[in-house]
Amino acid sequence: MEYANPDALVSTDWLALHLDDPDIRIVDATSFLPTEDRDGRTEYDERHIPGAVYFDINDIADSDLPLPHMLPPPEKFASKVGKLGLGDDHRIVVYDANGGYNAACRAWWMFRVFGRSDIAVLDGGLPKWVAENRPLEDIKPTPQECHFTVRMDQTLVREVMQLLNNIQSGREQVVDARSPERFRGAAGEPRPCHKLGHIPGSLNLPFPRLMSPDDHFTMQPANEIADAIDDAGIDPEKPVVCTCGSGVTAAVIAFSMFLLGYESVAVYDGSWAEWGDHPDTPVEN
């Protein structure tokens, strides 16, 4: 079984060969949980793949909302990425320091929401690049501002009221990327919330299941992703909405399913950061 959309995932070998191509733009989207004693921008400043610009999911976000890194208004996204030198004529490769499947997938999904299809995730991310002794730098590039045209695809985004309505209709499968313990409400959340557990009727597919069990840096082959989806009780031919703690690792599932050809998988942007603190949301545990 092969990936249906193989161009969405590029290898470190491929990027090394195309590092200096004039149409390639490299994006470091490293971000960490509040419970981790690490800072994405600091780590980018210390070392990054040559030419990479820093995409801060907490800055390229809706600053008027109390929830973490919610999608920004289209004009803000266009302005922010344009100033990073990411324009209409560029092929974008995004990575992070977690192996490529946390904030990198969130950034990938954001670009897709705002209409960009020519974007890929680096398989293995920075850990694999470093393990292979490939070049790094601590020099911040000075990108030339570009025009980024927004063509927003709202079908890839879900909001809390849509999820509430879905509990009754059952039209969409809700798939939770968090650990089984958090899904059951047996473990706490990295952000303060009043409720533990999961959205009623949702399925659990912990996102690490989609990564290689050997190094947890690279994506599983297509047949293993398909098996993980099946084991979680998901019918990929029916509508899927992914959720997690704050809309980051949910995008890992969306990305994995995109690799298999399921291009309409949505992400609940607020995820448990919103659901677990909302006065009107029911919970199962």
MARKE-309912 format. One line per 5 residues: number of its first residue (from 0); their letters; for each residue x, y, z of N, C-alpha, C. Coordinates in nm, 2 decimals. Layout:
BEGIN
NUM	a	X/Y/Z/X/Y/Z/X/Y/Z ~ ... $
//
This chain:
BEGIN
0	meyan	0.09/-0.12/0.00/0.00/0.00/0.00/0.09/0.12/0.00 ~ 0.06/0.22/-0.09/0.14/0.34/-0.10/0.05/0.46/-0.05 ~ 0.12/0.57/-0.02/0.05/0.69/0.01/-0.02/0.74/-0.11 ~ -0.14/0.79/-0.09/-0.22/0.85/-0.20/-0.17/0.99/-0.24 ~ -0.12/1.06/-0.13/-0.06/1.20/-0.15/0.08/1.20/-0.10 $
5	pdalv	0.17/1.13/-0.17/0.31/1.12/-0.12/0.39/1.26/-0.12 ~ 0.35/1.35/-0.20/0.42/1.48/-0.20/0.40/1.56/-0.08 ~ 0.30/1.52/0.01/0.28/1.60/0.13/0.39/1.56/0.24 ~ 0.47/1.46/0.21/0.57/1.42/0.31/0.70/1.41/0.24 ~ 0.80/1.49/0.28/0.93/1.48/0.21/1.04/1.43/0.30 $
10	stdwl	1.13/1.36/0.25/1.24/1.30/0.33/1.35/1.40/0.35 ~ 1.44/1.37/0.45/1.55/1.45/0.47/1.65/1.45/0.36 ~ 1.66/1.34/0.29/1.74/1.33/0.17/1.69/1.43/0.06 ~ 1.56/1.43/0.04/1.50/1.52/-0.06/1.53/1.66/-0.02 ~ 1.51/1.70/0.10/1.53/1.84/0.14/1.67/1.88/0.13 $
15	alhld	1.76/1.79/0.16/1.91/1.82/0.15/1.94/1.85/0.00 ~ 1.88/1.78/-0.09/1.91/1.80/-0.23/1.85/1.93/-0.28 ~ 1.74/1.97/-0.22/1.66/2.09/-0.27/1.67/2.21/-0.18 ~ 1.77/2.21/-0.09/1.78/2.31/0.01/1.79/2.45/-0.05 ~ 1.86/2.46/-0.16/1.89/2.59/-0.22/1.80/2.62/-0.34 $
20	dpdir	1.70/2.54/-0.36/1.61/2.57/-0.48/1.54/2.70/-0.45 ~ 1.53/2.78/-0.56/1.48/2.92/-0.54/1.33/2.92/-0.50 ~ 1.26/2.82/-0.53/1.11/2.82/-0.50/1.08/2.75/-0.36 ~ 1.18/2.69/-0.30/1.16/2.62/-0.17/1.17/2.71/-0.05 ~ 1.07/2.71/0.04/1.08/2.78/0.16/1.07/2.68/0.28 $
25	ivdat	1.15/2.70/0.37/1.16/2.60/0.49/1.10/2.68/0.61 ~ 1.02/2.61/0.68/0.95/2.67/0.80/0.97/2.58/0.92 ~ 1.02/2.64/1.03/1.03/2.58/1.16/0.91/2.62/1.24 ~ 0.83/2.52/1.28/0.71/2.55/1.35/0.71/2.50/1.50 ~ 0.83/2.48/1.55/0.85/2.42/1.68/0.77/2.49/1.79 $
30	sflpt	0.70/2.41/1.87/0.62/2.46/1.98/0.61/2.35/2.08 ~ 0.59/2.39/2.21/0.59/2.30/2.32/0.47/2.32/2.41 ~ 0.43/2.22/2.48/0.32/2.23/2.58/0.36/2.32/2.70 ~ 0.26/2.38/2.76/0.30/2.47/2.88/0.37/2.39/2.99 ~ 0.35/2.26/3.00/0.42/2.18/3.10/0.56/2.15/3.07 $
35	edrdg	0.61/2.17/2.94/0.74/2.15/2.90/0.83/2.27/2.93 ~ 0.95/2.25/2.98/1.04/2.36/3.01/1.12/2.38/2.88 ~ 1.06/2.41/2.77/1.12/2.44/2.65/1.05/2.55/2.57 ~ 1.12/2.62/2.49/1.06/2.73/2.41/1.10/2.72/2.27 ~ 1.00/2.72/2.18/1.02/2.69/2.04/1.11/2.80/1.97 $
40	rteyd	1.08/2.93/2.00/1.15/3.03/1.94/1.30/3.03/1.98 ~ 1.32/3.01/2.11/1.46/3.00/2.16/1.54/2.89/2.10 ~ 1.47/2.77/2.08/1.54/2.66/2.02/1.57/2.69/1.87 ~ 1.47/2.76/1.80/1.50/2.80/1.67/1.62/2.89/1.66 ~ 1.62/2.99/1.75/1.73/3.08/1.75/1.87/3.01/1.76 $
45	erhip	1.87/2.91/1.84/1.99/2.84/1.87/2.04/2.75/1.75 ~ 1.94/2.69/1.68/1.98/2.61/1.57/1.85/2.58/1.49 ~ 1.87/2.58/1.36/1.76/2.55/1.27/1.82/2.50/1.13 ~ 1.74/2.44/1.05/1.78/2.41/0.92/1.81/2.53/0.84 ~ 1.92/2.54/0.76/1.96/2.66/0.69/1.85/2.72/0.61 $
50	gavyf	1.83/2.85/0.63/1.72/2.92/0.56/1.59/2.92/0.61 ~ 1.57/2.84/0.72/1.43/2.82/0.78/1.39/2.95/0.85 ~ 1.26/2.99/0.83/1.20/3.10/0.91/1.12/3.03/1.02 ~ 1.09/3.11/1.12/1.02/3.06/1.24/0.87/3.10/1.23 ~ 0.79/2.99/1.23/0.64/3.01/1.23/0.59/2.98/1.37 $
55	dindi	0.55/3.08/1.44/0.50/3.07/1.57/0.35/3.05/1.58 ~ 0.31/2.93/1.61/0.16/2.91/1.61/0.09/2.99/1.72 ~ 0.16/3.04/1.82/0.10/3.12/1.92/0.09/3.27/1.89 ~ 0.17/3.30/1.79/0.17/3.44/1.74/0.08/3.45/1.62 ~ 0.09/3.36/1.53/0.00/3.36/1.41/-0.13/3.29/1.45 $
60	adsdl	-0.20/3.37/1.53/-0.32/3.32/1.59/-0.42/3.43/1.62 ~ -0.54/3.40/1.67/-0.64/3.50/1.70/-0.61/3.55/1.84 ~ -0.55/3.67/1.85/-0.51/3.72/1.99/-0.63/3.77/2.06 ~ -0.75/3.78/2.00/-0.87/3.83/2.07/-0.94/3.72/2.15 ~ -0.90/3.60/2.13/-0.96/3.48/2.19/-0.88/3.43/2.31 $
65	plphm	-0.94/3.38/2.42/-0.87/3.34/2.53/-0.81/3.20/2.52 ~ -0.84/3.13/2.41/-0.79/3.00/2.39/-0.66/3.00/2.32 ~ -0.58/2.89/2.34/-0.44/2.89/2.28/-0.45/2.87/2.13 ~ -0.36/2.95/2.06/-0.33/2.94/1.92/-0.45/2.90/1.83 ~ -0.56/2.97/1.85/-0.67/2.96/1.76/-0.64/3.02/1.62 $
70	lpppe	-0.71/2.97/1.52/-0.68/3.02/1.38/-0.70/3.18/1.38 ~ -0.61/3.25/1.32/-0.62/3.39/1.31/-0.72/3.43/1.20 ~ -0.76/3.56/1.20/-0.84/3.60/1.08/-0.76/3.59/0.95 ~ -0.82/3.57/0.84/-0.74/3.55/0.71/-0.64/3.66/0.68 ~ -0.68/3.78/0.71/-0.59/3.89/0.67/-0.47/3.89/0.76 $
75	kfask	-0.48/3.85/0.89/-0.37/3.84/0.98/-0.27/3.73/0.93 ~ -0.33/3.61/0.89/-0.25/3.50/0.84/-0.17/3.54/0.72 ~ -0.24/3.61/0.63/-0.17/3.65/0.50/-0.06/3.75/0.53 ~ -0.08/3.84/0.62/0.02/3.94/0.66/0.14/3.88/0.72 ~ 0.11/3.79/0.82/0.22/3.72/0.90/0.31/3.64/0.81 $
80	vgklg	0.25/3.55/0.73/0.33/3.46/0.65/0.39/3.53/0.53 ~ 0.33/3.64/0.48/0.39/3.72/0.38/0.52/3.78/0.43 ~ 0.52/3.83/0.55/0.64/3.89/0.61/0.75/3.79/0.64 ~ 0.71/3.66/0.64/0.81/3.55/0.66/0.87/3.51/0.52 ~ 0.82/3.58/0.41/0.87/3.55/0.28/0.80/3.43/0.22 $
85	lgddh	0.68/3.39/0.26/0.61/3.28/0.21/0.50/3.33/0.12 ~ 0.53/3.31/-0.01/0.44/3.37/-0.11/0.37/3.26/-0.19 ~ 0.29/3.31/-0.29/0.21/3.22/-0.37/0.29/3.13/-0.46 ~ 0.41/3.17/-0.49/0.49/3.09/-0.59/0.59/2.99/-0.52 ~ 0.58/2.98/-0.39/0.68/2.89/-0.32/0.62/2.76/-0.28 $
90	rivvy	0.71/2.66/-0.28/0.67/2.53/-0.21/0.72/2.53/-0.07 ~ 0.64/2.51/0.02/0.67/2.52/0.16/0.69/2.39/0.23 ~ 0.80/2.37/0.30/0.83/2.25/0.38/0.84/2.29/0.52 ~ 0.76/2.23/0.60/0.75/2.26/0.75/0.80/2.15/0.83 ~ 0.87/2.18/0.94/0.92/2.08/1.03/0.91/2.14/1.18 $
95	dangg	0.93/2.05/1.27/0.95/2.10/1.41/1.05/2.01/1.48 ~ 1.08/2.05/1.61/1.18/1.97/1.69/1.13/1.85/1.76 ~ 0.99/1.82/1.74/0.93/1.71/1.80/0.93/1.59/1.70 ~ 0.99/1.60/1.59/0.99/1.49/1.49/0.90/1.52/1.37 ~ 0.84/1.64/1.37/0.76/1.68/1.26/0.61/1.66/1.27 $
100	ynaac	0.57/1.60/1.38/0.43/1.57/1.39/0.35/1.63/1.50 ~ 0.39/1.74/1.55/0.31/1.82/1.64/0.28/1.95/1.58 ~ 0.35/2.05/1.61/0.32/2.18/1.55/0.34/2.19/1.40 ~ 0.43/2.11/1.35/0.45/2.10/1.20/0.32/2.07/1.13 ~ 0.25/1.97/1.19/0.12/1.93/1.13/0.01/2.04/1.15 $
105	rawwm	0.02/2.10/1.26/-0.07/2.22/1.29/-0.05/2.33/1.18 ~ 0.08/2.36/1.16/0.11/2.46/1.06/0.06/2.41/0.92 ~ 0.09/2.29/0.89/0.04/2.23/0.76/-0.11/2.25/0.74 ~ -0.18/2.21/0.85/-0.33/2.23/0.84/-0.37/2.37/0.83 ~ -0.30/2.46/0.90/-0.34/2.61/0.89/-0.32/2.65/0.74 $
110	frvfg	-0.21/2.62/0.68/-0.19/2.66/0.54/-0.30/2.60/0.45 ~ -0.34/2.48/0.48/-0.45/2.42/0.40/-0.58/2.50/0.42 ~ -0.61/2.53/0.54/-0.73/2.61/0.57/-0.73/2.74/0.50 ~ -0.62/2.80/0.48/-0.61/2.93/0.42/-0.58/2.91/0.27 ~ -0.60/2.79/0.22/-0.60/2.78/0.07/-0.47/2.73/0.00 $
115	rsdia	-0.37/2.69/0.08/-0.25/2.65/0.02/-0.24/2.50/0.01 ~ -0.21/2.44/-0.11/-0.20/2.30/-0.12/-0.06/2.25/-0.14 ~ 0.03/2.34/-0.19/0.17/2.30/-0.21/0.25/2.32/-0.09 ~ 0.22/2.23/0.01/0.30/2.24/0.14/0.32/2.09/0.18 ~ 0.44/2.07/0.24/0.48/1.94/0.28/0.53/1.94/0.42 $
120	vldgg	0.53/1.83/0.49/0.59/1.81/0.62/0.72/1.73/0.60 ~ 0.83/1.77/0.68/0.95/1.70/0.67/0.94/1.57/0.76 ~ 0.96/1.46/0.69/0.95/1.33/0.77/1.07/1.32/0.86 ~ 1.03/1.30/0.99/1.14/1.30/1.09/1.17/1.43/1.15 ~ 1.14/1.54/1.09/1.16/1.67/1.14/1.31/1.70/1.18 $
125	lpkwv	1.33/1.79/1.27/1.46/1.83/1.31/1.54/1.71/1.38 ~ 1.48/1.63/1.46/1.55/1.52/1.52/1.62/1.43/1.42 ~ 1.55/1.40/1.31/1.61/1.31/1.21/1.72/1.38/1.13 ~ 1.70/1.51/1.10/1.80/1.59/1.03/1.93/1.60/1.12 ~ 1.91/1.62/1.25/2.03/1.63/1.34/2.10/1.50/1.35 $
130	aenrp	2.02/1.39/1.36/2.08/1.26/1.38/2.16/1.22/1.26 ~ 2.13/1.28/1.14/2.20/1.25/1.02/2.32/1.34/0.99 ~ 2.35/1.43/1.09/2.46/1.52/1.09/2.45/1.62/0.97 ~ 2.33/1.66/0.94/2.31/1.75/0.83/2.33/1.90/0.88 ~ 2.35/1.99/0.79/2.39/2.13/0.83/2.28/2.20/0.91 $
135	ledik	2.32/2.28/1.00/2.24/2.36/1.09/2.30/2.50/1.09 ~ 2.22/2.60/1.13/2.27/2.74/1.15/2.19/2.81/1.26 ~ 2.25/2.92/1.31/2.18/3.00/1.41/2.16/3.14/1.35 ~ 2.17/3.16/1.22/2.16/3.28/1.16/2.01/3.30/1.12 ~ 1.95/3.41/1.16/1.81/3.44/1.12/1.81/3.50/0.98 $
140	ptpqe	1.74/3.44/0.89/1.73/3.49/0.76/1.65/3.62/0.76 ~ 1.67/3.70/0.65/1.60/3.83/0.64/1.51/3.81/0.51 ~ 1.39/3.75/0.52/1.31/3.72/0.41/1.26/3.85/0.34 ~ 1.24/3.84/0.21/1.17/3.95/0.14/1.02/3.92/0.15 ~ 0.95/4.03/0.19/0.81/4.01/0.20/0.74/3.97/0.07 $
145	chftv	0.65/3.88/0.08/0.58/3.83/-0.04/0.43/3.84/-0.02 ~ 0.36/3.83/-0.13/0.21/3.83/-0.13/0.16/3.68/-0.11 ~ 0.07/3.67/-0.01/0.01/3.54/0.01/-0.14/3.55/-0.01 ~ -0.19/3.48/-0.11/-0.34/3.49/-0.14/-0.41/3.39/-0.06 ~ -0.51/3.44/0.02/-0.59/3.35/0.10/-0.72/3.30/0.03 $
150	rmdqt	-0.74/3.17/0.03/-0.86/3.11/-0.02/-0.91/3.02/0.08 ~ -0.98/3.07/0.18/-1.01/3.00/0.30/-1.11/2.88/0.27 ~ -1.07/2.77/0.33/-1.15/2.65/0.32/-1.21/2.61/0.46 ~ -1.33/2.67/0.49/-1.39/2.65/0.62/-1.43/2.51/0.65 ~ -1.44/2.43/0.54/-1.48/2.29/0.56/-1.38/2.21/0.65 $
155	lvrev	-1.26/2.26/0.66/-1.15/2.19/0.73/-1.15/2.23/0.88 ~ -1.25/2.31/0.92/-1.25/2.37/1.06/-1.38/2.34/1.12 ~ -1.38/2.30/1.25/-1.51/2.29/1.33/-1.50/2.37/1.45 ~ -1.62/2.42/1.49/-1.63/2.50/1.61/-1.72/2.43/1.72 ~ -1.72/2.48/1.84/-1.79/2.41/1.95/-1.93/2.38/1.92 $
160	mqlln	-2.01/2.47/1.86/-2.15/2.45/1.84/-2.17/2.34/1.74 ~ -2.09/2.33/1.64/-2.10/2.22/1.55/-2.08/2.09/1.61 ~ -1.98/2.08/1.71/-1.96/1.96/1.78/-2.07/1.92/1.87 ~ -2.13/2.02/1.93/-2.25/2.00/2.02/-2.37/1.94/1.94 ~ -2.39/2.00/1.82/-2.50/1.95/1.73/-2.47/1.81/1.68 $
165	niqsg	-2.34/1.78/1.67/-2.30/1.65/1.61/-2.33/1.54/1.71 ~ -2.33/1.57/1.84/-2.36/1.47/1.94/-2.50/1.41/1.92 ~ -2.59/1.49/1.88/-2.73/1.45/1.85/-2.74/1.38/1.71 ~ -2.68/1.45/1.61/-2.69/1.40/1.47/-2.60/1.28/1.44 ~ -2.48/1.27/1.50/-2.39/1.16/1.47/-2.34/1.16/1.33 $
170	reqvv	-2.35/1.27/1.26/-2.32/1.27/1.12/-2.17/1.26/1.10 ~ -2.09/1.31/1.19/-1.94/1.31/1.18/-1.88/1.23/1.29 ~ -1.78/1.15/1.25/-1.70/1.08/1.35/-1.60/1.17/1.42 ~ -1.60/1.18/1.55/-1.51/1.26/1.62/-1.40/1.18/1.67 ~ -1.27/1.21/1.64/-1.16/1.13/1.67/-1.06/1.21/1.76 $
175	darsp	-1.03/1.16/1.87/-0.95/1.22/1.97/-0.81/1.17/1.97 ~ -0.71/1.26/1.95/-0.57/1.22/1.94/-0.49/1.21/2.07 ~ -0.56/1.24/2.18/-0.49/1.24/2.31/-0.47/1.09/2.36 ~ -0.39/1.08/2.47/-0.36/0.95/2.52/-0.49/0.89/2.58 ~ -0.49/0.75/2.59/-0.60/0.68/2.65/-0.64/0.73/2.79 $
180	erfrg	-0.54/0.77/2.86/-0.56/0.81/3.00/-0.63/0.95/3.00 ~ -0.59/1.04/2.92/-0.66/1.17/2.91/-0.80/1.15/2.85 ~ -0.81/1.06/2.75/-0.94/1.04/2.69/-1.04/0.99/2.79 ~ -0.99/0.90/2.88/-1.08/0.84/2.98/-1.11/0.94/3.10 ~ -1.03/1.05/3.11/-1.04/1.14/3.22/-0.96/1.09/3.34 $
185	aagep	-0.87/0.99/3.32/-0.79/0.93/3.43/-0.66/1.01/3.45 ~ -0.63/1.10/3.36/-0.51/1.18/3.37/-0.55/1.33/3.35 ~ -0.47/1.42/3.41/-0.50/1.56/3.39/-0.46/1.61/3.26 ~ -0.49/1.74/3.23/-0.46/1.81/3.11/-0.35/1.91/3.13 ~ -0.27/1.94/3.02/-0.16/2.03/3.04/-0.20/2.18/3.06 $
190	rpchk	-0.33/2.20/3.03/-0.38/2.34/3.06/-0.50/2.33/3.15 ~ -0.52/2.43/3.23/-0.63/2.43/3.33/-0.77/2.41/3.26 ~ -0.85/2.32/3.32/-0.98/2.30/3.27/-1.07/2.24/3.38 ~ -1.20/2.26/3.37/-1.29/2.22/3.47/-1.34/2.07/3.46 ~ -1.32/2.02/3.34/-1.38/1.88/3.31/-1.27/1.80/3.25 $
195	lghip	-1.27/1.67/3.28/-1.18/1.57/3.22/-1.27/1.46/3.15 ~ -1.21/1.40/3.05/-1.28/1.30/2.98/-1.28/1.33/2.83 ~ -1.39/1.30/2.76/-1.39/1.32/2.61/-1.53/1.36/2.57 ~ -1.54/1.40/2.45/-1.66/1.44/2.38/-1.75/1.31/2.37 ~ -1.87/1.32/2.41/-1.95/1.20/2.40/-1.96/1.14/2.26 $
200	gslnl	-1.94/1.01/2.25/-1.94/0.94/2.12/-1.81/0.94/2.04 ~ -1.71/1.01/2.09/-1.59/1.02/2.02/-1.50/0.89/2.03 ~ -1.41/0.88/1.93/-1.32/0.76/1.92/-1.18/0.81/1.96 ~ -1.10/0.71/2.01/-0.96/0.75/2.05/-0.86/0.69/1.96 ~ -0.78/0.77/1.90/-0.66/0.73/1.82/-0.54/0.81/1.87 $
205	pfprl	-0.47/0.77/1.97/-0.35/0.84/2.02/-0.25/0.87/1.90 ~ -0.21/0.99/1.89/-0.13/1.02/1.77/0.00/0.95/1.76 ~ 0.07/0.91/1.87/0.19/0.83/1.85/0.17/0.70/1.78 ~ 0.05/0.65/1.77/0.03/0.53/1.70/0.05/0.54/1.55 ~ 0.06/0.67/1.50/0.08/0.69/1.36/0.23/0.71/1.33 $
210	mspdd	0.31/0.71/1.43/0.46/0.73/1.41/0.53/0.59/1.42 ~ 0.65/0.59/1.36/0.73/0.47/1.37/0.76/0.43/1.51 ~ 0.74/0.30/1.55/0.77/0.26/1.68/0.92/0.25/1.71 ~ 1.00/0.26/1.60/1.14/0.25/1.62/1.21/0.37/1.67 ~ 1.16/0.49/1.61/1.23/0.61/1.65/1.13/0.72/1.69 $
215	hftmq	1.00/0.70/1.66/0.90/0.80/1.69/0.93/0.94/1.62 ~ 1.01/0.93/1.51/1.04/1.05/1.44/0.98/1.05/1.30 ~ 0.95/0.94/1.24/0.90/0.93/1.11/0.76/0.87/1.10 ~ 0.69/0.90/0.99/0.56/0.86/0.98/0.55/0.71/0.95 ~ 0.45/0.65/1.00/0.43/0.51/0.97/0.40/0.49/0.82 $
220	panei	0.43/0.37/0.76/0.39/0.34/0.62/0.24/0.34/0.61 ~ 0.19/0.35/0.49/0.05/0.37/0.46/-0.03/0.25/0.52 ~ 0.01/0.13/0.51/-0.07/0.02/0.56/-0.08/0.02/0.71 ~ 0.02/0.07/0.78/0.02/0.08/0.93/-0.08/0.19/0.97 ~ -0.08/0.30/0.90/-0.17/0.41/0.93/-0.32/0.36/0.91 $
225	adaid	-0.34/0.29/0.80/-0.47/0.23/0.77/-0.51/0.14/0.88 ~ -0.42/0.06/0.93/-0.45/-0.04/1.04/-0.49/0.04/1.17 ~ -0.41/0.14/1.19/-0.44/0.22/1.32/-0.58/0.29/1.31 ~ -0.61/0.34/1.19/-0.75/0.40/1.17/-0.86/0.29/1.19 ~ -0.83/0.17/1.13/-0.93/0.07/1.15/-0.94/0.02/1.29 $
230	dagid	-0.83/0.00/1.36/-0.83/-0.04/1.50/-0.90/0.05/1.59 ~ -0.90/0.18/1.56/-0.97/0.28/1.64/-1.12/0.29/1.61 ~ -1.17/0.21/1.51/-1.31/0.20/1.48/-1.36/0.31/1.39 ~ -1.26/0.37/1.32/-1.29/0.48/1.23/-1.33/0.43/1.09 ~ -1.43/0.48/1.03/-1.46/0.45/0.89/-1.42/0.57/0.81 $
235	pekpv	-1.30/0.56/0.74/-1.25/0.68/0.67/-1.33/0.73/0.55 ~ -1.43/0.65/0.51/-1.51/0.69/0.40/-1.62/0.78/0.45 ~ -1.64/0.80/0.58/-1.74/0.89/0.64/-1.67/1.01/0.70 ~ -1.74/1.12/0.72/-1.68/1.24/0.77/-1.61/1.22/0.90 ~ -1.49/1.29/0.91/-1.41/1.28/1.03/-1.38/1.42/1.08 $
240	vctcg	-1.39/1.44/1.21/-1.34/1.56/1.28/-1.24/1.52/1.38 ~ -1.12/1.58/1.38/-1.02/1.54/1.48/-1.01/1.64/1.59 ~ -0.99/1.60/1.71/-0.97/1.68/1.83/-0.86/1.63/1.91 ~ -0.81/1.72/2.01/-0.70/1.68/2.10/-0.70/1.77/2.22 ~ -0.59/1.82/2.26/-0.59/1.91/2.38/-0.61/2.06/2.34 $
245	sgvta	-0.55/2.10/2.22/-0.56/2.24/2.18/-0.55/2.25/2.03 ~ -0.59/2.15/1.95/-0.59/2.16/1.81/-0.45/2.14/1.74 ~ -0.36/2.08/1.81/-0.22/2.06/1.75/-0.21/1.92/1.70 ~ -0.21/1.82/1.80/-0.19/1.68/1.76/-0.31/1.63/1.68 ~ -0.43/1.69/1.69/-0.54/1.66/1.61/-0.50/1.67/1.46 $
250	aviaf	-0.42/1.76/1.43/-0.37/1.78/1.29/-0.28/1.67/1.25 ~ -0.22/1.59/1.34/-0.14/1.48/1.31/-0.23/1.37/1.24 ~ -0.35/1.35/1.30/-0.44/1.25/1.24/-0.49/1.30/1.11 ~ -0.53/1.43/1.10/-0.57/1.49/0.97/-0.47/1.47/0.87 ~ -0.34/1.50/0.90/-0.23/1.48/0.81/-0.21/1.34/0.76 $
255	smfll	-0.22/1.24/0.86/-0.20/1.10/0.83/-0.31/1.05/0.73 ~ -0.43/1.10/0.76/-0.54/1.06/0.67/-0.53/1.12/0.53 ~ -0.48/1.25/0.53/-0.45/1.31/0.40/-0.35/1.23/0.32 ~ -0.25/1.18/0.39/-0.15/1.09/0.31/-0.22/0.97/0.25 ~ -0.33/0.92/0.31/-0.40/0.81/0.25/-0.51/0.85/0.15 $
260	gyesv	-0.52/0.98/0.13/-0.61/1.03/0.03/-0.74/1.09/0.08 ~ -0.76/1.09/0.21/-0.88/1.15/0.27/-0.85/1.30/0.30 ~ -0.89/1.38/0.21/-0.85/1.52/0.21/-0.95/1.62/0.28 ~ -1.06/1.57/0.32/-1.16/1.65/0.38/-1.17/1.64/0.53 ~ -1.08/1.58/0.60/-1.08/1.56/0.74/-1.06/1.70/0.81 $
265	avydg	-1.15/1.73/0.90/-1.15/1.86/0.97/-1.09/1.85/1.11 ~ -1.06/1.96/1.16/-1.00/1.97/1.30/-1.09/2.07/1.38 ~ -1.12/2.02/1.50/-1.19/2.11/1.60/-1.09/2.20/1.66 ~ -1.09/2.32/1.62/-0.98/2.42/1.65/-0.97/2.44/1.81 ~ -1.08/2.45/1.88/-1.06/2.48/2.02/-1.03/2.35/2.10 $
270	swaew	-1.07/2.24/2.05/-1.04/2.11/2.12/-1.07/2.11/2.27 ~ -0.99/2.03/2.35/-1.03/2.02/2.49/-1.00/2.15/2.57 ~ -0.91/2.23/2.52/-0.89/2.36/2.59/-1.02/2.44/2.59 ~ -1.10/2.42/2.49/-1.24/2.49/2.49/-1.34/2.40/2.55 ~ -1.35/2.27/2.50/-1.46/2.18/2.55/-1.45/2.16/2.70 $
275	gdhpd	-1.33/2.14/2.75/-1.32/2.11/2.89/-1.34/2.22/2.98 ~ -1.36/2.34/2.93/-1.38/2.46/3.01/-1.51/2.53/2.98 ~ -1.59/2.47/2.89/-1.71/2.54/2.84/-1.83/2.50/2.93 ~ -1.91/2.59/2.97/-2.02/2.55/3.07/-2.13/2.46/3.01 ~ -2.14/2.45/2.88/-2.25/2.38/2.82/-2.21/2.25/2.75 $
280	tpven	-2.09/2.20/2.77/-2.04/2.09/2.70/-2.05/1.96/2.78 ~ -2.12/1.86/2.74/-2.12/1.73/2.81/-1.99/1.65/2.79 ~ -1.97/1.56/2.89/-1.84/1.49/2.89/-1.87/1.34/2.92 ~ -1.80/1.25/2.86/-1.79/1.11/2.89/-1.66/1.08/2.95 ~ -1.65/0.98/3.04/-1.52/0.94/3.09/-1.54/0.80/3.15 $
//
